C-alpha cells in the first residue's frame, strides 16, 4: 500500500507534491465532487508545463 501524500481527501493545487520530480510539470484539479458517499471524487484535472 502506498501511503504517500497527497491523500484522496486532503490536497491542494499549491502542494509541492503536485509537481513532477524535475519541477517541469504540475497537476491541477478543479470542480471536485464526491461521486457518492465513500466513492472516489471526480472533476477536472489539468497537466501544466512550467
Secondary structure, DSSP 8 states (H G I E B T S, - for coil): ----SS-SSS--TT-GGGB-TTSSEEEEEEEEEESSTTS-EEEEEEEEE-
